[in-house]
C-alpha cells in the first residue's frame, strides 16, 4: 500500500501486523478443531488460545523467513 494514498483504516486492514493477527486467529481455531477430533492434544490447543497472542517483535523474523510471495502456502 502506498501510504500517501491510503486512509488509516484501510492501511490497518492491510498491515503486516493485521496479517499476522489474522493468521494467529486461524491457526488457533484450527488447533481447537483438531483438538476436538483428537488430532492435537487439548492442552496444546488451550496453550495456543491462552498464550501471549500476537507479538510485534516476531514480525521481522517471520518476514525474513516467508517466501517472497508473502504466503505460507
C-alpha positions as CSV (number, residue, x, y, z in Angstrom):
1,X,0.0,0.0,0.0
2,X,1.2,3.5,-0.8
3,X,0.9,5.4,2.5
4,X,0.0,8.8,1.0
5,X,-2.9,7.3,-0.9
6,X,-4.2,5.1,1.9
7,X,-6.6,6.0,4.6
8,X,-5.6,4.9,8.1
9,X,-8.4,2.4,8.4
10,X,-7.6,0.7,5.1
11,X,-3.9,0.8,5.8
12,X,-4.6,-1.0,9.1
13,X,-6.5,-3.8,7.3
14,X,-3.6,-4.5,5.0
15,X,-0.8,-4.0,7.6
16,X,1.7,-6.7,8.4
17,X,0.6,-6.7,12.0
18,X,-3.0,-7.4,11.0
19,X,-2.0,-10.2,8.6
20,X,-0.2,-11.9,11.4
21,X,-3.0,-11.4,13.9
22,X,-5.4,-13.0,11.4
23,X,-3.1,-15.9,10.8
24,X,-2.9,-16.5,14.5
25,X,-6.7,-16.4,14.8
26,X,-6.9,-19.1,12.0
27,X,-4.2,-21.2,13.5
28,X,-5.8,-21.0,16.9
29,X,-9.2,-22.0,15.5
30,X,-7.6,-24.9,13.6
31,X,-5.8,-26.2,16.7
32,X,-9.1,-26.1,18.6
33,X,-10.9,-28.1,16.0
34,X,-8.1,-30.6,15.7
35,X,-8.1,-31.0,19.5
36,X,-11.9,-31.7,19.3
37,X,-11.1,-34.5,16.9
38,X,-8.2,-35.9,18.9
39,X,-5.5,-34.8,16.3
40,X,-3.9,-32.3,18.7
41,X,-3.6,-32.6,22.4
42,X,-6.3,-30.5,24.2
43,X,-3.6,-28.9,26.3
44,X,-1.7,-27.7,23.2
45,X,-4.9,-26.0,21.8
46,X,-5.6,-24.4,25.2
47,X,-2.0,-23.2,25.4
48,X,-2.3,-21.6,22.0
49,X,-5.5,-19.9,22.9
50,X,-4.2,-18.6,26.3
51,X,-0.7,-17.8,25.0
52,X,0.7,-14.3,24.6
53,X,-1.1,-13.8,21.3
54,X,0.4,-11.7,18.6
55,X,3.9,-10.4,19.5
56,X,5.1,-7.5,17.3
57,X,8.7,-8.4,17.9
58,X,8.3,-11.6,15.9
59,X,7.3,-9.8,12.7
60,X,10.8,-9.2,11.4
61,X,11.7,-12.9,11.9
62,X,8.6,-14.1,10.0
63,X,9.1,-11.5,7.2
64,X,12.7,-12.6,6.8
65,X,11.6,-16.3,6.6
66,X,8.5,-16.2,4.5
67,X,8.6,-17.0,0.8
68,X,8.8,-13.9,-1.4
69,X,5.1,-14.2,-2.2
70,X,4.3,-13.5,1.4
71,X,2.3,-16.6,1.6
72,X,3.0,-19.6,3.8
73,X,1.4,-21.9,1.2
